Every structure is written in C-alpha cells, then in structure tokens.
Amino acid sequence: MGEGYDGVLTAEDVRNKVFSTSRLREGYDLAEVDMFLGEVQCSLSRLHRDYEQLKARCGLCSTALAPSWQGGAEVIATAQRQAESIIAEAEARARDLELELRERLRRAAEILLVTEQEHARDLEVRRQQADRRRADIQDHLSWINNLVGEHP
C-alpha cells in the first residue's frame, strides 16, 4: 500500500497501480488484481468508518451549537451592518479628503502662477535697470574718452 492516511490507499496509489501480465494467457495476473482489490476494499471500509465517526461528531457539535447559532446569526448580521457603516464612513471621508486635497492643489497652483508672474516682472524691472545703468556707464565712458581726447 502507498503512503496514504493510516494505511489507506490514496487516489494516486490506485492511479499508479501497474499489474503484471500473465504468460499463459492474455491479460493481468488475477491473483495480483484480487489482492489489489482487497486493499481498495479495506481502504474504502476505513474511509467510510472514519467518515461516519466524523459525521456523528459533527452532528453532536451542531446540536450543541444550535441554540447559540441563532444568536450567532444575529451577531453576524450586526457585525455586517457595522462593517457596512464603517465602510460607508470611510468612503465618505476619503471623498472629503480628495476634495480638500484637490482644492489645496488648485490654490498651490494659483500661488505658484502668481509667484512666477511676480518673479518675471521683477526680473524685467531689474533687466531694465541694468540696461539703464549700462547706458549711463557707456555715456560716462564716452564723456571721459571725449575729455581725455580733448586734453592730450
């Protein structure tokens, strides 16, 4: 027998069983087949006995738990309602947070745009100031060159 539960044949044992062929006539060795069928019968008897024992134990458990099961169904229903309520609250909170984050993002984008515009204006003012200073310096250099050129 295979390595099944408590000497019980497994489905794999049955599937993998190979019978030797008979030399005198075509087919399998009947004694070998009969012996294997005996193993299968023993395995099925053990499984059936174990099944009946487990079924009886489950029957005892279910009758012992029957009164509490009715209360258990109510507990399960209450828990389900609470879970649904918690989920609904969480979804509502998530929607609120998403709206709040979108509003914050919109405000941040507005602030960024205003800041960029202010920096662009400031940069333009500084560029114009630099251009005026450059022109003033060039004027002064021209004046100095003219003055130096007149008085060698």
C-alpha beads as a LAMMPS data file, in Angstrom:
LAMMPS data file: protein, C-alpha beads

152 atoms
151 bonds

1 atom types
1 bond types

-500.0 500.0 xlo xhi
-500.0 500.0 ylo yhi
-500.0 500.0 zlo zhi

Masses

1 110.0

Atoms # bond

1 1 1 0.000 0.000 0.000
2 1 1 1.011 3.587 -0.512
3 1 1 1.683 6.318 1.938
4 1 1 -1.951 7.272 2.490
5 1 1 -3.616 8.091 5.773
6 1 1 -3.343 5.253 8.302
7 1 1 -2.607 2.603 5.673
8 1 1 -5.459 3.770 3.439
9 1 1 -4.852 3.744 -0.300
10 1 1 -4.679 7.107 -1.931
11 1 1 -6.133 8.039 -5.281
12 1 1 -2.561 8.242 -6.531
13 1 1 -1.943 4.627 -5.396
14 1 1 -4.918 3.467 -7.447
15 1 1 -3.964 5.593 -10.446
16 1 1 -0.349 4.378 -10.431
17 1 1 -1.054 0.680 -9.810
18 1 1 0.524 -1.487 -12.525
19 1 1 -0.418 -5.164 -12.926
20 1 1 1.909 -7.666 -14.458
21 1 1 0.645 -9.582 -17.453
22 1 1 0.129 -13.334 -17.391
23 1 1 2.416 -15.500 -19.545
24 1 1 -0.048 -18.291 -20.139
25 1 1 -2.914 -16.190 -21.386
26 1 1 -3.615 -12.618 -22.387
27 1 1 -4.499 -10.171 -19.546
28 1 1 -3.417 -9.457 -15.978
29 1 1 -2.459 -11.841 -13.206
30 1 1 -5.826 -12.444 -11.478
31 1 1 -4.265 -13.096 -8.062
32 1 1 -2.493 -9.731 -8.209
33 1 1 -5.687 -7.955 -9.265
34 1 1 -7.672 -9.715 -6.496
35 1 1 -5.075 -8.701 -3.897
36 1 1 -5.183 -5.057 -5.039
37 1 1 -8.988 -5.041 -4.986
38 1 1 -8.804 -6.356 -1.402
39 1 1 -6.571 -3.380 -0.493
40 1 1 -9.024 -0.996 -2.143
41 1 1 -11.919 -2.606 -0.235
42 1 1 -10.051 -2.240 3.100
43 1 1 -9.233 1.385 2.337
44 1 1 -12.814 2.203 1.419
45 1 1 -14.078 0.475 4.575
46 1 1 -11.692 2.539 6.756
47 1 1 -12.628 5.767 4.990
48 1 1 -16.337 5.017 5.323
49 1 1 -15.922 4.202 9.031
50 1 1 -13.913 7.418 9.621
51 1 1 -16.475 9.411 7.674
52 1 1 -19.333 8.048 9.771
53 1 1 -17.444 8.800 13.004
54 1 1 -16.709 12.348 11.885
55 1 1 -20.274 12.819 10.747
56 1 1 -21.517 11.680 14.157
57 1 1 -19.119 14.061 15.905
58 1 1 -20.220 16.924 13.682
59 1 1 -23.822 16.079 14.435
60 1 1 -23.094 16.348 18.145
61 1 1 -21.314 19.649 17.596
62 1 1 -24.122 21.101 15.514
63 1 1 -26.800 20.102 18.042
64 1 1 -24.698 21.510 20.882
65 1 1 -24.202 24.763 18.962
66 1 1 -27.716 25.075 17.549
67 1 1 -29.086 27.388 20.258
68 1 1 -26.046 29.634 20.136
69 1 1 -26.057 29.607 16.335
70 1 1 -29.325 31.530 16.266
71 1 1 -27.721 34.230 18.371
72 1 1 -24.609 33.913 16.231
73 1 1 -26.597 34.760 13.119
74 1 1 -27.791 37.922 14.807
75 1 1 -24.241 38.785 15.842
76 1 1 -23.054 38.204 12.281
77 1 1 -25.846 40.400 10.896
78 1 1 -25.000 43.169 13.389
79 1 1 -21.313 42.900 12.546
80 1 1 -22.154 43.070 8.831
81 1 1 -24.223 46.221 9.361
82 1 1 -21.451 47.800 11.409
83 1 1 -18.890 46.885 8.780
84 1 1 -21.045 48.424 6.038
85 1 1 -21.449 51.573 8.127
86 1 1 -17.709 51.821 8.741
87 1 1 -17.016 51.316 5.038
88 1 1 -19.553 53.998 4.092
89 1 1 -17.992 56.443 6.584
90 1 1 -14.505 55.660 5.287
91 1 1 -15.594 56.184 1.682
92 1 1 -17.248 59.498 2.596
93 1 1 -14.134 60.613 4.463
94 1 1 -11.973 59.592 1.500
95 1 1 -14.160 61.662 -0.850
96 1 1 -13.921 64.663 1.517
97 1 1 -10.145 64.306 1.723
98 1 1 -9.877 64.046 -2.039
99 1 1 -11.923 67.244 -2.477
100 1 1 -9.827 69.027 0.147
101 1 1 -6.588 67.908 -1.498
102 1 1 -7.814 68.977 -4.929
103 1 1 -8.683 72.434 -3.522
104 1 1 -5.280 72.720 -1.854
105 1 1 -3.606 71.694 -5.101
106 1 1 -5.620 74.312 -7.018
107 1 1 -4.633 77.016 -4.504
108 1 1 -0.974 75.939 -4.634
109 1 1 -1.059 76.141 -8.434
110 1 1 -2.547 79.654 -8.229
111 1 1 0.135 80.747 -5.738
112 1 1 2.825 79.281 -7.980
113 1 1 1.446 81.108 -11.019
114 1 1 1.276 84.444 -9.154
115 1 1 4.794 83.917 -7.805
116 1 1 6.126 83.124 -11.282
117 1 1 4.451 86.247 -12.665
118 1 1 5.897 88.392 -9.861
119 1 1 9.360 86.966 -10.435
120 1 1 9.048 87.579 -14.177
121 1 1 8.024 91.219 -13.539
122 1 1 10.848 91.658 -11.006
123 1 1 13.337 90.168 -13.468
124 1 1 12.132 92.530 -16.195
125 1 1 12.443 95.547 -13.875
126 1 1 15.985 94.509 -12.932
127 1 1 16.873 93.951 -16.602
128 1 1 15.598 97.445 -17.452
129 1 1 17.573 98.907 -14.531
130 1 1 20.699 97.068 -15.709
131 1 1 20.165 98.357 -19.254
132 1 1 19.842 101.963 -17.935
133 1 1 22.977 101.584 -15.823
134 1 1 24.867 100.149 -18.790
135 1 1 23.722 103.077 -20.915
136 1 1 24.749 105.534 -18.138
137 1 1 28.164 103.861 -17.848
138 1 1 28.629 103.979 -21.625
139 1 1 27.658 107.660 -21.588
140 1 1 30.178 108.319 -18.817
141 1 1 32.868 106.376 -20.677
142 1 1 32.169 108.386 -23.812
143 1 1 32.327 111.633 -21.832
144 1 1 35.642 110.536 -20.229
145 1 1 37.037 109.470 -23.628
146 1 1 35.995 112.824 -25.093
147 1 1 37.524 114.667 -22.168
148 1 1 40.783 112.703 -22.440
149 1 1 40.792 113.131 -26.187
150 1 1 40.430 116.948 -25.898
151 1 1 43.307 117.254 -23.397
152 1 1 46.177 115.160 -24.502

Bonds

1 1 1 2
2 1 2 3
3 1 3 4
4 1 4 5
5 1 5 6
6 1 6 7
7 1 7 8
8 1 8 9
9 1 9 10
10 1 10 11
11 1 11 12
12 1 12 13
13 1 13 14
14 1 14 15
15 1 15 16
16 1 16 17
17 1 17 18
18 1 18 19
19 1 19 20
20 1 20 21
21 1 21 22
22 1 22 23
23 1 23 24
24 1 24 25
25 1 25 26
26 1 26 27
27 1 27 28
28 1 28 29
29 1 29 30
30 1 30 31
31 1 31 32
32 1 32 33
33 1 33 34
34 1 34 35
35 1 35 36
36 1 36 37
37 1 37 38
38 1 38 39
39 1 39 40
40 1 40 41
41 1 41 42
42 1 42 43
43 1 43 44
44 1 44 45
45 1 45 46
46 1 46 47
47 1 47 48
48 1 48 49
49 1 49 50
50 1 50 51
51 1 51 52
52 1 52 53
53 1 53 54
54 1 54 55
55 1 55 56
56 1 56 57
57 1 57 58
58 1 58 59
59 1 59 60
60 1 60 61
61 1 61 62
62 1 62 63
63 1 63 64
64 1 64 65
65 1 65 66
66 1 66 67
67 1 67 68
68 1 68 69
69 1 69 70
70 1 70 71
71 1 71 72
72 1 72 73
73 1 73 74
74 1 74 75
75 1 75 76
76 1 76 77
77 1 77 78
78 1 78 79
79 1 79 80
80 1 80 81
81 1 81 82
82 1 82 83
83 1 83 84
84 1 84 85
85 1 85 86
86 1 86 87
87 1 87 88
88 1 88 89
89 1 89 90
90 1 90 91
91 1 91 92
92 1 92 93
93 1 93 94
94 1 94 95
95 1 95 96
96 1 96 97
97 1 97 98
98 1 98 99
99 1 99 100
100 1 100 101
101 1 101 102
102 1 102 103
103 1 103 104
104 1 104 105
105 1 105 106
106 1 106 107
107 1 107 108
108 1 108 109
109 1 109 110
110 1 110 111
111 1 111 112
112 1 112 113
113 1 113 114
114 1 114 115
115 1 115 116
116 1 116 117
117 1 117 118
118 1 118 119
119 1 119 120
120 1 120 121
121 1 121 122
122 1 122 123
123 1 123 124
124 1 124 125
125 1 125 126
126 1 126 127
127 1 127 128
128 1 128 129
129 1 129 130
130 1 130 131
131 1 131 132
132 1 132 133
133 1 133 134
134 1 134 135
135 1 135 136
136 1 136 137
137 1 137 138
138 1 138 139
139 1 139 140
140 1 140 141
141 1 141 142
142 1 142 143
143 1 143 144
144 1 144 145
145 1 145 146
146 1 146 147
147 1 147 148
148 1 148 149
149 1 149 150
150 1 150 151
151 1 151 152
